[in-house]
Amino acid sequence: KPQILVLTADLTASCEVDFFRQTYPDRFISMGMAEQNMMSWAGGLAREGLEPWIHSFAVFTCRRPFDQVAMSIGYPNLKVRIVGFLPGITTPGGVTHQAIDDVGLMRLIPNMTVLVTGDATEVETVLDIAHNTPGPVYISMLRGEMPRLFDTPMNNQVRVLSTGQDVAIISMGISTAEANLARYWLQKSANCSIQHIHVNCIKPLDEDSIIKAISHVKYGVAVVENHSVIGGLSSAIAELISRYNLGKRLVSRCIMDVYAHGASRAYLMKEMGIDAISIVHAVGEVLGKQLIVKEQDLAAMPIQDVQGSTNVEAL
């Protein structure tokens, strides 16, 4: 694909595009610490028929150059792919590096497709989806070693992980692995029938599948995500419930309009209320009853978060 270029902003090694630079040096551009300029460049390159792929940390692809993304890429509907590494609290780097708002910001831009990877399979297959999508695409990209939850390639439709009649759990990104643990416990120990769907395309939403899942359950919906409660998946589901008058209760387990801070991912997921225990509690809130679960109970469940010795959170 000779039309593809890779652009980075002084984070080549951290964004793991060294091999592309070594293999195709004539199609690799390091723009330095100038993300706004990089976005405008990418728009110009796309106008000439090329396909720029921008790699940087998510905070530096969304917050800092937002106007350039909106005006130089989104407004002219150009084929630029923006890869945002280290979404949400997957980095201990503190608020300057934790993109808890990237999905919300990219959802705001007309013409922008927003994809969120949830496991190793989706990381491997998201590139084909993005390449074949018209117009601009934003990818919330996981980094390092991660669970392999799925055995089929990513597409623009939700994944139905379980069917049930009581509560719908809707998850995305790293939260799906935690939601799996919660779901197994709820089904086994709380006799709760769970409809669990994983969303990897936040814009445009697979509305028909999500509406079907929400309408199918009796009590309501628990949404869990590694993102602010404002603007992300929880907002998208709330908009859907309101727009189609679905009349179901919604409980969110997200980053609740606060900043995170420097700490390990596991610590922050627990503190921010997006770990498996918090998801169990969210389902209890939907059901209107208290569910008591301990960490050792979840440790006995069949799926565990797969991590190796690699320091995946290092900057």
C-alpha positions as CSV (number, residue, x, y, z in Angstrom):
1,K,0.0,0.0,0.0
2,P,2.4,2.7,-1.2
3,Q,-0.1,5.5,-0.5
4,I,0.2,4.9,3.3
5,L,2.5,7.3,5.3
6,V,3.2,7.2,9.1
7,L,3.5,10.4,11.0
8,T,4.6,10.7,14.7
9,A,5.2,13.6,17.1
10,D,8.5,12.7,18.8
11,L,7.2,9.4,20.1
12,T,8.3,6.9,17.6
13,A,9.6,4.3,20.0
14,S,6.9,4.8,22.5
15,C,4.2,4.3,19.8
16,E,6.0,1.3,18.5
17,V,6.3,2.4,14.8
18,D,10.1,1.9,14.7
19,F,9.7,-1.1,12.4
20,F,7.7,0.9,9.9
21,R,10.4,3.6,10.0
22,Q,13.1,1.0,9.4
23,T,11.2,-0.7,6.6
24,Y,9.8,2.3,4.8
25,P,12.0,5.3,5.7
26,D,10.7,7.3,2.7
27,R,7.1,7.0,4.0
28,F,7.8,7.9,7.6
29,I,7.8,11.5,9.0
30,S,8.7,12.5,12.5
31,M,7.1,15.9,13.1
32,G,8.7,16.7,16.4
33,M,6.6,18.0,19.3
34,A,4.2,19.8,17.0
35,E,0.9,17.9,17.0
36,Q,-1.2,20.8,15.7
37,N,1.2,21.2,12.7
38,M,1.1,17.4,12.2
39,M,-2.7,17.3,11.9
40,S,-2.6,20.1,9.3
41,W,0.1,18.3,7.4
42,A,-1.9,15.1,7.5
43,G,-4.9,16.9,6.0
44,G,-2.7,18.3,3.2
45,L,-1.2,14.9,2.4
46,A,-4.7,13.3,2.3
47,R,-5.8,16.0,-0.2
48,E,-3.0,14.8,-2.5
49,G,-4.4,11.2,-2.4
50,L,-2.1,9.8,0.3
51,E,-3.3,8.0,3.4
52,P,-1.6,9.4,6.5
53,W,-1.6,7.3,9.7
54,I,-0.8,9.4,12.8
55,H,0.6,7.7,15.8
56,S,0.9,9.4,19.2
57,F,-0.4,9.2,22.7
58,A,-4.2,9.7,22.8
59,V,-3.9,12.9,24.8
60,F,-1.7,14.4,22.1
61,T,-4.0,13.4,19.2
62,C,-7.2,14.7,20.8
63,R,-6.8,17.5,23.3
64,R,-3.8,19.5,22.0
65,P,-4.7,19.6,18.3
66,F,-8.5,19.4,18.5
67,D,-9.1,22.4,16.3
68,Q,-6.8,21.2,13.6
69,V,-8.3,17.7,13.7
70,A,-11.8,19.2,13.3
71,M,-11.0,21.8,10.6
72,S,-8.1,20.2,8.6
73,I,-9.3,16.6,8.8
74,G,-12.9,16.3,9.9
75,Y,-14.5,19.2,8.0
76,P,-13.1,18.2,4.6
77,N,-13.8,14.5,5.4
78,L,-10.3,13.4,4.6
79,K,-8.9,9.8,4.8
80,V,-6.6,10.3,7.8
81,R,-6.2,7.6,10.5
82,I,-5.4,8.8,14.0
83,V,-4.1,6.2,16.4
84,G,-4.3,7.2,20.0
85,F,-2.1,5.1,22.3
86,L,-2.5,4.7,26.1
87,P,-6.3,5.4,26.4
88,G,-7.7,6.4,29.8
89,I,-6.0,5.0,32.8
90,T,-3.8,2.4,31.0
91,T,-0.8,4.6,31.8
92,P,0.4,5.7,35.3
93,G,1.7,9.0,33.8
94,G,-0.9,11.1,35.5
95,V,-3.4,13.6,34.0
96,T,-1.1,14.9,31.4
97,H,-1.0,11.4,29.7
98,Q,-4.3,9.9,30.7
99,A,-6.8,10.4,27.8
100,I,-10.1,10.0,29.7
101,D,-11.9,12.2,27.2
102,D,-10.6,11.0,23.8
103,V,-13.7,9.2,22.6
104,G,-15.9,12.1,23.7
105,L,-13.8,14.6,21.8
106,M,-13.6,12.5,18.6
107,R,-17.4,11.7,18.7
108,L,-18.0,15.5,18.6
109,I,-16.4,15.8,15.1
110,P,-18.7,15.2,12.2
111,N,-17.5,12.5,9.7
112,M,-15.2,10.9,12.3
113,T,-15.5,7.2,12.8
114,V,-14.4,6.2,16.3
115,L,-13.0,2.7,17.0
116,V,-12.0,1.3,20.4
117,T,-9.9,-1.9,20.8
118,G,-10.7,-4.3,23.6
119,D,-8.2,-7.2,23.3
120,A,-5.3,-8.6,21.3
121,T,-7.5,-9.7,18.4
122,E,-9.0,-6.3,17.9
123,V,-5.6,-4.7,18.0
124,E,-4.5,-7.0,15.3
125,T,-7.5,-6.5,13.1
126,V,-8.5,-2.9,13.6
127,L,-6.1,-1.6,11.0
128,D,-8.0,-3.3,8.2
129,I,-11.3,-1.8,9.4
130,A,-9.8,1.6,9.6
131,H,-8.1,1.4,6.2
132,N,-11.4,0.4,4.5
133,T,-13.5,3.0,6.2
134,P,-14.2,6.2,4.2
135,G,-13.3,9.6,5.8
136,P,-11.3,10.2,9.0
137,V,-10.9,7.5,11.6
138,Y,-9.8,7.7,15.3
139,I,-8.6,4.5,17.0
140,S,-8.3,4.2,20.7
141,M,-5.4,1.7,20.7
142,L,-4.3,-0.5,23.5
143,R,-0.5,-1.0,24.0
144,G,1.7,-3.9,25.1
145,E,0.5,-7.3,26.3
146,M,-3.2,-7.8,26.8
147,P,-5.9,-10.4,27.0
148,R,-7.1,-12.3,24.0
149,L,-10.9,-12.4,24.5
150,F,-12.1,-12.9,21.0
151,D,-11.3,-15.3,18.2
152,T,-13.0,-13.5,15.3
153,P,-11.8,-10.3,13.6
154,M,-13.1,-6.9,14.6
155,N,-15.9,-5.4,12.6
156,N,-18.3,-2.5,13.1
157,Q,-20.9,-4.5,14.9
158,V,-21.2,-5.2,18.6
159,R,-20.1,-8.6,20.0
160,V,-22.8,-10.4,21.9
161,L,-20.9,-12.2,24.7
162,S,-23.9,-13.6,26.5
163,T,-27.7,-13.4,26.3
164,G,-30.0,-12.9,29.2
165,Q,-33.2,-11.4,30.4
166,D,-32.4,-9.4,33.6
167,V,-29.7,-6.8,33.0
168,A,-27.6,-5.7,30.0
169,I,-24.0,-5.0,30.6
170,I,-22.5,-2.8,27.8
171,S,-18.7,-2.5,27.9
172,M,-15.8,-1.3,25.7
173,G,-12.0,-1.3,25.8
174,I,-10.2,-2.8,28.8
175,S,-13.5,-2.8,30.7
176,T,-14.7,-5.8,28.8
177,A,-12.3,-8.2,30.5
178,E,-13.5,-6.9,33.9
179,A,-17.1,-7.2,32.8
180,N,-16.5,-10.8,31.8
181,L,-15.4,-11.6,35.3
182,A,-18.3,-9.8,36.8
183,R,-20.7,-11.6,34.4
184,Y,-19.4,-15.1,35.2
185,W,-19.8,-14.4,38.9
186,L,-23.3,-12.9,38.5
187,Q,-24.5,-15.9,36.5
188,K,-22.9,-18.5,38.7
189,S,-23.3,-17.0,42.2
190,A,-26.2,-14.5,42.0
191,N,-28.4,-16.4,39.6
192,C,-28.6,-13.3,37.4
193,S,-29.4,-13.5,33.7
194,I,-27.0,-11.2,31.9
195,Q,-27.1,-9.8,28.3
196,H,-23.5,-8.7,27.8
197,I,-22.4,-6.8,24.7
198,H,-19.0,-5.4,23.8
199,V,-18.9,-2.3,21.7
200,N,-15.8,-1.5,19.6
201,C,-17.3,1.0,17.1
202,I,-18.5,4.0,19.2
203,K,-19.3,6.1,16.2
204,P,-21.4,5.1,14.2
205,L,-23.0,2.9,16.8
206,D,-24.5,-0.4,15.9
207,E,-27.8,1.0,17.1
208,D,-30.1,-1.9,16.1
209,S,-28.1,-4.5,18.1
210,I,-27.8,-2.2,21.1
211,I,-31.5,-1.3,21.1
212,K,-32.4,-5.0,20.8
213,A,-30.1,-5.9,23.8
214,I,-31.6,-3.1,25.9
215,S,-35.2,-3.8,25.0
216,H,-34.7,-7.5,25.8
217,V,-33.8,-7.1,29.5
218,K,-36.2,-6.5,32.3
219,Y,-34.4,-4.2,34.8
220,G,-32.0,-2.0,33.0
221,V,-28.4,-1.4,31.7
222,A,-25.0,-1.1,33.3
223,V,-22.4,0.6,31.1
224,V,-18.7,0.3,31.9
225,E,-15.8,2.1,30.2
226,N,-12.3,3.4,30.7
227,H,-13.4,6.9,30.0
228,S,-15.2,9.9,31.5
229,V,-18.9,9.4,32.1
230,I,-19.3,12.5,29.9
231,G,-19.1,12.0,26.2
232,G,-18.1,8.4,25.9
233,L,-20.0,5.1,25.7
234,S,-22.3,5.9,28.7
235,S,-23.4,9.1,27.0
236,A,-23.9,7.4,23.7
237,I,-26.1,4.7,25.4
238,A,-28.1,7.4,27.3
239,E,-28.7,9.3,24.1
240,L,-30.0,6.1,22.5
241,I,-32.3,5.2,25.4
242,S,-33.7,8.8,25.3
243,R,-34.0,9.0,21.5
244,Y,-35.9,5.8,21.1
245,N,-37.8,6.1,24.4
246,L,-36.6,2.7,25.6
247,G,-37.5,3.5,29.2
248,K,-34.8,1.5,30.9
249,R,-32.7,2.4,33.9
250,L,-29.0,3.2,33.2
251,V,-26.2,2.9,35.7
252,S,-22.7,4.0,34.7
253,R,-19.3,2.7,35.9
254,C,-17.0,5.2,34.3
255,I,-14.5,7.9,35.4
256,M,-17.1,10.1,37.1
257,D,-16.1,13.6,36.0
258,V,-12.8,13.6,37.9
259,Y,-9.2,13.5,37.0
260,A,-7.2,10.4,37.7
261,H,-3.6,10.4,38.9
262,G,-0.4,8.5,38.6
263,A,-0.8,4.9,39.7
264,S,-1.0,1.3,38.3
265,R,-3.9,0.4,36.1
266,A,-5.3,-2.1,38.5
267,Y,-5.2,0.4,41.4
268,L,-6.9,3.1,39.3
269,M,-9.6,0.8,37.9
270,K,-10.5,-0.1,41.5
271,E,-10.4,3.5,42.7
272,M,-12.4,4.8,39.7
273,G,-15.0,2.1,40.1
274,I,-14.5,0.3,36.7
275,D,-13.1,-3.0,38.0
276,A,-15.1,-6.3,38.2
277,I,-16.3,-5.8,41.7
278,S,-17.6,-2.3,40.8
279,I,-19.5,-3.8,37.8
280,V,-21.1,-6.4,40.1
281,H,-22.3,-3.5,42.3
282,A,-23.6,-1.6,39.3
283,V,-25.7,-4.6,38.3
284,G,-27.0,-4.8,41.9
285,E,-27.9,-1.1,41.6
286,V,-29.9,-1.8,38.4
287,L,-31.6,-4.7,40.2
288,G,-32.3,-2.6,43.3
289,K,-30.5,-4.9,45.7
290,Q,-27.1,-5.2,47.3
291,L,-24.7,-7.8,45.8
292,I,-21.7,-8.8,47.9
293,V,-18.6,-10.1,46.1
294,K,-15.0,-10.5,47.2
295,E,-11.8,-10.5,45.2
296,Q,-11.2,-14.2,46.0
297,D,-14.6,-15.0,44.5
298,L,-13.6,-13.4,41.2
299,A,-10.2,-15.1,41.2
300,A,-12.0,-18.4,40.8
301,M,-13.8,-17.3,37.6
302,P,-12.5,-18.8,34.3
303,I,-11.2,-15.7,32.6
304,Q,-8.3,-13.7,34.1
305,D,-6.6,-10.6,32.9
306,V,-3.6,-11.8,30.8
307,Q,-0.5,-9.9,31.6
308,G,3.2,-10.8,31.1
309,S,6.4,-9.4,32.5
310,T,6.6,-6.6,30.0
311,N,6.1,-3.2,31.6
312,V,3.2,-2.3,29.4
313,E,2.4,0.9,31.3
314,A,5.8,2.5,30.8
315,L,5.9,5.7,28.9
